[in-house]
Structures are given as structure tokens and as C-alpha cells.
Amino acid sequence: MGKLYVVPTPIGNLKDITLRALEVLKSVNYIACEDTRRTLILLNHYDIKGKKLISYYEPKEEQRIPKILKILEREDVALVTDAGMPAVSDPGYRLIKRCIEEGIEVEVLPGASAVLTALVGSGLPPDRFLFLGFAPKKGTKSFFQEIKQCEDTTVILFENPNRVIKTLELILEIFGDVDACVARELTKVHEEYIRGRVSEILSELKGREKIKGEIVILFRIS
């Protein structure tokens, strides 16, 4: 029986991978990945050759799980995502759950995480935090209203750059002009933290011609 290795990958800077992660990626024959093209960039950077990549992404994960489980009957498989920890806002958790149900050993490696990187860099209190993944495209207002009573909590969510202003406006409407932070392009060349009250961050972003990159929004409910 093989083992499923859950391997975090860099969220931007390819140097942010652990020695242990590289060791696992070199040792396995099969790697289940969200986007084979993105994974190949990482593998080629570290001269890791000859791996069999299994495309595993939403909404095709249920079709891929039986194939991966079959491989795990005889040998190890590494699970990666495009960036960060597999299963966090990623369909990897479904494979992990099935492996646990089937009695297959799962070993999770520590590593890069946009959630914790943004939290520490935001300057907001990290003592109590709530990660919400991506805000829904519909029903965002009710989505936020459900957590309005979470006092003394730092809220973290991922957002599309095209929706970040709309989302911040909803946060201002529902929670007031609270302390917040927008973390953009973490660990990359153009990494940026915009800190302040929600109104101040909105003013800054509205003054830009275009907002680019991967976004993490954080705000404090007090």
C-alpha cells in the first residue's frame, strides 16, 4: 500500500519550497496536480524529470479519485496544488478524505500558505482568525452578515482583483470602517500590503487604473 503525500508548493517565489517537499517530489513516480502546466514549471525549475502527472481539478476530481486510489494500492502519490497548501480552497480535501476512509496513510508536509503569510504581514491581531476562502459571487452580503457577530476576530478571504473594490464596499457597509489590509501578489516581485481603515484602502485602490494579481483581504471585527 502506498502513501499520499500532501505537498505545499510556493505561492509565488519558487524558492519558497522546503527541502522535504523537493525530496518527496523527486521520490514519487506520480504527482496529482491542479494544473499540469503550472506543476511542470516548478518541476523543471528544480530539474525534476520523468514524473507522471495526473490532472486533478474541480469539477473533475470525482472522476480522477478512483484512478489515484488505484495507484495508491501499489505506490506513493504526491498531491500538489497550483500554489500553497493542497485542500485549502482547493478540491484536494476530497482525495484526502477518501484516502482516510480507505485506510491509506496520508502525510501532510508543512509549507507555504497565503493565509498565514497575509495574516502575519497585515499587522492585524493574529490571536483569533477566521478564513472564509473565496467570497461567493452571489449572496456576498448575506455571506458577510452571517459572521457579523464574530467579535474580536480577524477575517481572511481570497478575492478576484476585479471584485476587490465591490467586496471592500460591502465590508464597509456591513462592518463599518474597520481596520483592514489588502495583500497583493504575495512573495512575488510586486508584493504589496495596503493597510489602514477600509475607507482608506478603498480610496487607494479606486485611484488606480487597474488592480492586478492575486488578492487576500483581511479585516478585523471588533
Rosetta blueprint (number, residue, H / E / L):
1 M L
2 G L
3 K E
4 L E
5 Y E
6 V E
7 V L
8 P L
9 T E
10 P L
11 I L
12 G L
13 N L
14 L L
15 K L
16 D L
17 I L
18 T L
19 L H
20 R H
21 A H
22 L H
23 E H
24 V H
25 L H
26 K H
27 S H
28 V L
29 N L
30 Y E
31 I E
32 A E
33 C E
34 E L
35 D L
36 T H
37 R H
38 R H
39 T H
40 L H
41 I H
42 L H
43 L H
44 N H
45 H H
46 Y L
47 D L
48 I L
49 K L
50 G L
51 K L
52 K E
53 L E
54 I E
55 S E
56 Y L
57 Y L
58 E L
59 P L
60 K L
61 E H
62 E H
63 Q H
64 R H
65 I H
66 P H
67 K H
68 I H
69 L H
70 K H
71 I H
72 L H
73 E L
74 R L
75 E L
76 D L
77 V E
78 A E
79 L E
80 V L
81 T L
82 D L
83 A L
84 G E
85 M L
86 P L
87 A L
88 V L
89 S L
90 D L
91 P L
92 G H
93 Y H
94 R H
95 L H
96 I H
97 K H
98 R H
99 C H
100 I H
101 E H
102 E L
103 G L
104 I L
105 E E
106 V E
107 E E
108 V E
109 L L
110 P L
111 G L
112 A L
113 S L
114 A H
115 V H
116 L H
117 T H
118 A H
119 L H
120 V H
121 G H
122 S H
123 G L
124 L L
125 P L
126 P L
127 D L
128 R L
129 F E
130 L E
131 F E
132 L E
133 G E
134 F E
135 A L
136 P L
137 K L
138 K L
139 G L
140 T H
141 K H
142 S H
143 F H
144 F H
145 Q H
146 E L
147 I L
148 K L
149 Q L
150 C L
151 E L
152 D L
153 T E
154 T E
155 V E
156 I E
157 L E
158 F E
159 E E
160 N L
161 P L
162 N L
163 R L
164 V H
165 I H
166 K H
167 T H
168 L H
169 E H
170 L H
171 I H
172 L H
173 E H
174 I H
175 F H
176 G L
177 D L
178 V L
179 D E
180 A E
181 C E
182 V E
183 A E
184 R E
185 E L
186 L L
187 T L
188 K L
189 V L
190 H L
191 E L
192 E E
193 Y E
194 I E
195 R E
196 G E
197 R E
198 V H
199 S H
200 E H
201 I H
202 L H
203 S H
204 E H
205 L H
206 K H
207 G L
208 R L
209 E L
210 K L
211 I L
212 K L
213 G L
214 E L
215 I E
216 V E
217 I E
218 L E
219 F E
220 R E
221 I E
222 S L
